[in-house]
Amino acid sequence: MLARDLPCTIFAVDPAATSGWAHQGTGTWTTGVATTWRERYAAVADAWSLEGRDRPLVVVAETWPGLRGTALAGLGAQWGRWLAELERFDVPEKHIVRVDTGTWRKSVLGITRQSGDASKRAAMMRARAVLGHDVTADEAEALCIGLYGLRSEKVA
């Protein structure tokens, strides 16, 4: 899928202890991973810098329906860390779209129920097709979340 020329920069996040991120604002995708506040800050700053081209920053981030207990608490804490960085850059709440794993996987990968490992492999294959090179599973899933953002009426 070629990058669609949107009137915004898409910044996609797969929040976790090792978070994948991806952004697209100039027709090409950039990806990376973040495990520290400095890496989260740098990723948001990089995406936000594209906003200066009259493109608002729109965040598309994964959410997890059905998770409970410590798993949800841990992922929620990681998302909270991303929110802190987005707040630092004054990203309005109305520019943040959350998408559950099943929705973006079905939309972008055409799969519904597969194991996490199978889904990661499918995401890595899709990322390789889009980028022309391999990326980590975390980056690949973030890219796929961003590709979902290109299709989402909430973003367009």
C-alpha positions as CSV (number, residue, x, y, z in Angstrom):
1,M,0.0,0.0,0.0
2,L,1.4,3.4,-1.0
3,A,1.2,6.2,1.6
4,R,-2.0,8.2,1.0
5,D,-1.4,12.0,1.0
6,L,-3.4,13.0,4.1
7,P,-3.8,16.4,5.4
8,C,-2.2,15.1,8.6
9,T,0.8,13.2,10.0
10,I,-0.2,9.8,11.3
11,F,1.7,8.7,14.4
12,A,1.0,5.0,15.2
13,V,1.9,3.4,18.6
14,D,1.8,-0.2,19.8
15,P,2.2,0.5,23.5
16,A,4.1,-2.1,25.5
17,A,7.3,-2.4,27.5
18,T,9.0,-2.3,24.1
19,S,6.7,-0.1,22.1
20,G,6.8,0.0,18.3
21,W,6.0,3.3,16.7
22,A,5.6,4.5,13.1
23,H,4.8,7.8,11.4
24,Q,3.9,8.9,8.0
25,G,3.4,12.5,7.0
26,T,5.5,13.1,3.9
27,G,4.6,10.0,1.8
28,T,7.1,7.7,3.5
29,W,7.0,5.7,6.7
30,T,9.5,5.9,9.5
31,T,9.5,3.3,12.2
32,G,11.3,2.6,15.5
33,V,11.0,1.2,19.0
34,A,10.9,2.9,22.4
35,T,11.6,1.5,25.8
36,T,12.6,4.7,27.7
37,W,11.0,8.2,28.1
38,R,13.8,9.6,26.0
39,E,13.0,7.3,23.1
40,R,9.3,8.0,23.4
41,Y,10.0,11.8,23.5
42,A,12.3,11.5,20.4
43,A,9.7,9.5,18.5
44,V,6.9,12.0,19.3
45,A,9.2,15.0,18.6
46,D,10.1,13.5,15.2
47,A,6.5,13.0,14.2
48,W,5.5,16.4,15.7
49,S,8.2,18.1,13.6
50,L,6.3,17.1,10.5
51,E,3.3,19.0,11.9
52,G,5.0,22.3,11.0
53,R,4.1,21.6,7.4
54,D,0.4,22.5,8.1
55,R,-0.3,18.9,9.0
56,P,-1.9,18.2,12.4
57,L,-0.5,15.2,14.2
58,V,-3.1,12.4,14.5
59,V,-2.2,9.5,16.8
60,V,-3.5,6.0,16.2
61,A,-2.8,3.6,19.1
62,E,-3.7,0.0,19.9
63,T,-6.1,-0.8,22.7
64,W,-6.8,-4.2,24.2
65,P,-10.4,-5.3,24.7
66,G,-10.8,-8.4,26.8
67,L,-7.6,-8.0,28.8
68,R,-7.9,-8.0,32.5
69,G,-5.8,-7.8,35.6
70,T,-2.0,-7.3,35.5
71,A,-1.7,-7.6,31.7
72,L,-4.1,-4.7,31.2
73,A,-2.6,-2.7,34.1
74,G,0.9,-3.1,32.5
75,L,-0.2,-2.1,29.0
76,G,-2.3,0.7,30.4
77,A,0.7,2.0,32.2
78,Q,2.8,2.0,29.0
79,W,0.0,3.9,27.2
80,G,0.0,6.4,30.0
81,R,3.7,7.0,29.3
82,W,3.0,7.7,25.7
83,L,0.1,10.0,26.7
84,A,2.5,12.0,28.8
85,E,4.8,12.6,25.8
86,L,1.8,13.5,23.6
87,E,0.6,16.0,26.2
88,R,4.1,17.5,26.3
89,F,3.6,18.3,22.6
90,D,0.0,19.6,23.0
91,V,-1.6,16.9,20.9
92,P,-5.3,17.4,21.4
93,E,-7.3,14.4,22.7
94,K,-9.6,14.7,19.7
95,H,-6.5,13.8,17.6
96,I,-6.0,10.5,19.3
97,V,-7.8,7.4,17.9
98,R,-7.7,4.0,19.7
99,V,-8.1,0.8,17.7
100,D,-8.4,-2.7,19.1
101,T,-6.1,-5.5,17.9
102,G,-8.8,-7.4,16.1
103,T,-9.9,-4.4,14.1
104,W,-6.6,-3.4,12.8
105,R,-5.5,-7.0,12.1
106,K,-8.6,-7.7,10.1
107,S,-8.4,-4.4,8.2
108,V,-4.7,-4.5,7.4
109,L,-3.7,-8.2,7.5
110,G,-7.0,-9.8,6.6
111,I,-6.8,-12.1,9.7
112,T,-9.2,-12.5,12.5
113,R,-8.1,-15.0,15.1
114,Q,-4.5,-16.2,15.0
115,S,-1.9,-16.6,17.7
116,G,0.2,-13.6,18.6
117,D,3.2,-15.1,17.0
118,A,1.4,-15.7,13.7
119,S,0.0,-12.2,13.7
120,K,3.5,-10.8,14.3
121,R,4.8,-12.8,11.4
122,A,2.0,-11.5,9.2
123,A,2.7,-7.9,10.3
124,M,6.4,-8.3,9.6
125,M,5.6,-9.6,6.1
126,R,3.3,-6.6,5.5
127,A,5.9,-4.2,6.8
128,R,8.6,-5.6,4.5
129,A,6.2,-5.2,1.5
130,V,5.5,-1.6,2.4
131,L,9.0,-0.5,3.5
132,G,11.2,-2.7,1.3
133,H,13.2,-3.9,4.3
134,D,12.8,-5.9,7.5
135,V,11.8,-4.3,10.8
136,T,11.2,-5.7,14.3
137,A,7.8,-7.2,15.2
138,D,7.1,-4.2,17.4
139,E,7.8,-1.8,14.5
140,A,5.8,-3.9,12.1
141,E,2.7,-3.9,14.3
142,A,3.0,-0.2,14.8
143,L,3.2,0.3,11.0
144,C,0.1,-1.9,10.5
145,I,-1.7,0.2,13.1
146,G,-0.7,3.2,11.0
147,L,-1.9,1.6,7.8
148,Y,-5.2,1.1,9.6
149,G,-5.2,4.8,10.3
150,L,-4.9,5.5,6.5
151,R,-8.2,3.5,6.1
152,S,-10.0,4.7,9.1
153,E,-12.9,7.2,8.8
154,K,-11.9,8.5,12.2
155,V,-8.7,9.7,10.8
156,A,-9.7,10.7,7.3
